[in-house]
Amino acid sequence: MSRNNEQGSARVKLIVFLVIFALVSYVGYMYLPVAVDSYYYKDFMQNKVDQAAALGYDSGWLKDQMVKIGPEYHVPPDALITAGPNDQRVELHVKFTRPISFPGYTYNYEFDQRSRVRHF
């Protein structure tokens, strides 16, 4: 009888492990694409700020570049994008919220990034 209890205990542990593993995998599946998009969008922001400073582009060009590439990184159309000179620097600020829906819960991923570079 002790052997059956040990087998039952092992099954319960396996089921608990599989449920936890499935939940963690699902959360990763939903969250990671948003995090990766944000990482690459931050990199794109910095590259465009560097380019604007080096080539003397104005803030309108910089904002247009961010709006144009936004859909590729799933940036919502209502994102707050401000660009312009600030204390002898080219500065770009982008802020938005992307909801990540889970069953019974919605997590709001907050993106709030500033990129700046000193004029050359």
N, C-alpha and C positions, 0 to 999 in steps of 0.2 A: 504494500500500500504506500509505503514511503516513496517508492520509485515513481508511482503515478503522480503524486504530489509534486515531485521534482520536475517531471515532464510538463505538468500543467503550469508550474511556475515559470519554466523556460518559455513556454508559449506566450504567457502573459507578458513577459519581458520583451519577447520578440515583437509582439503586437504593439506594445507601448513604444518601442524603439522605432518601428516602421511608421507609426502615426506621427511621432515627433520629427522623424526624418522627412516625411512627406510635407509637414507643415513648414519646416525650415526651407525645404526645396521650393515650395510654392512661394513663400515670401521672397526668397532670392530671385525667383523667376519674374516676379512682379516688380521688385525694387531695382535690381541690377541694371536693366535697360535705361531706367530713368537716371540712375547715378552715372552711367557711362555717357549718356547724352550730355549731362551737365559737365562732366569732365572735359569732353571734346569741345563743347560750346565755350567753356572758360578759356581753353587753349586758342580757339578761333578768335575770341574777344581780344586776347593779348596780342595775337599776331596782327590784327587789324589796327589796334591802337599803335603798335610799333610802326606799322606801315604808314598810318596817317601822320605820325610825328616825323618820320623820315622824309616823306614826300610832300609834306605841307598841305595835306588834304584838310578840308574844314569839317566841322562837327556834323553837318548835314550828310556828307558822304559817309562818315563813320556810322551814323544812325541808319542810313539806307542799307549799308552792308549787313548790319545786324538784323534788320527787318527782313531783308531778302533771303538770308540763310536760315532764319528762324524755323520755318516748317521742317527743314531737314533734321533739326535737332528737337523737334516737337515742342518748340517754344510757343506758348499760347499767343494768339493775336493781340490779346489785351495786356501783354507784358509792358512794364514800364521801362523804357529805354531812353536814357539821357546821355548826351555826349556834348563835350565842349571843353574849352580851355579852363584850367583852374590852377592858379598860382604857378604860371609858366610850365604847366604840364598839360598834356592831352589826356583827358579823363573820359571814361565810359562807365556807366552804371546801368546794370540790367537787373530787374527784380520781377519775379513772377512766382506763382504757386502752381504746381502740377499735382492734381489729386491722383492717388494710387488706391484703387478700390479693392478691398478684400471682402469676403463674405461677412457682412455685419459690421464692417468698419472701413472708414476711408481715411487714409493717411495723406496729409497735405505736405508734399515735398516743397520746401521753401528754397528758392534760388535767389540769392542776393549777392551779386559779385561786382566789384569795382576793379577795373583795369586802368592803369595810368602809366605814363612814361614822360620823362622830361623832354622838352623840345631839344632837338639837336642843333 
